[in-house]
C-alpha cells in the first residue's frame, strides 16, 4: 500500500467545488483547507505504486486543480498472515 499526503493548489474561486470532487475520489480522504486561499490537503491510499501514479494523474485533470504536490509518500507492506 502507498500512502501519500497531498497538497492541491486550486483556483480560489472554485475551491469548494474542487473539494466536493476530490471527496468523491476512491482512496482519497481527509480533504481539508490548506491554510491559504486556493489550497487543499488530503491523504491518498493506493494499493501500489502504479495505482498511486494513475490516481495522481487523474487528480491533476480535475477542473480547478492547478497542481498536486506530494508532501510525503510512504510505502507500507501489508501483513499477509
C-alpha positions in Angstrom: 0.0 0.0 0.0 1.2 3.5 -0.8 0.0 6.4 1.4 0.6 9.9 0.1 -0.1 13.3 1.8 -1.0 15.7 -1.0 -1.3 19.5 -1.3 -3.7 20.7 -4.0 -3.2 24.2 -5.5 -6.6 25.2 -6.8 -8.5 28.1 -8.4 -9.5 30.0 -5.3 -12.9 30.8 -6.9 -13.5 27.0 -7.3 -12.0 25.5 -4.2 -15.4 24.4 -2.7 -16.4 22.6 -6.0 -12.9 21.1 -6.2 -13.2 19.8 -2.6 -16.5 18.1 -3.5 -15.0 16.4 -6.5 -11.9 15.3 -4.5 -14.2 13.8 -1.8 -15.7 11.5 -4.4 -12.3 10.1 -5.5 -11.9 6.5 -4.2 -8.9 6.2 -1.8 -8.7 10.0 -1.2 -9.7 11.2 2.3 -9.3 13.9 4.9 -9.8 16.8 2.3 -9.3 20.0 4.3 -8.4 23.6 3.7 -4.6 24.0 3.2 -4.2 27.2 5.3 -4.0 29.6 2.4 -6.7 30.6 -0.1 -6.8 28.1 -3.0 -5.1 25.3 -1.2 -6.5 21.9 0.0 -4.7 19.0 1.6 -5.7 15.3 1.6 -4.5 11.7 2.0 -4.4 9.2 -0.8 -4.2 5.5 -0.1 -3.4 3.3 -3.1 -2.8 -0.5 -3.3 0.6 0.1 -5.1 2.9 2.5 -6.9 1.2 2.1 -10.3 -2.2 2.8 -8.8 -0.9 5.8 -6.9 0.6 7.3 -10.1 -2.7 6.7 -12.0 -4.6 8.4 -9.2 -2.3 11.4 -9.2 -2.6 11.8 -12.9 -6.4 11.7 -12.6 -6.4 14.3 -9.7 -4.4 16.7 -11.9 -7.2 16.6 -14.5 -10.0 17.8 -12.2 -11.2 21.2 -13.3 -9.9 23.9 -11.0 -6.9 22.0 -9.8 -3.7 23.8 -10.8 -1.2 21.3 -9.3 -1.0 18.3 -7.0 2.1 18.3 -4.8 3.1 15.3 -2.7 4.1 16.3 0.9 5.1 12.8 1.7 4.8 9.3 0.2 5.2 6.1 2.2 5.1 2.6 1.0 3.7 0.2 3.7 3.9 -3.5 3.5 0.7 -5.2 4.5 0.7 -8.1 6.9 -0.5 -11.1 4.8 -0.7 -13.7 7.6 
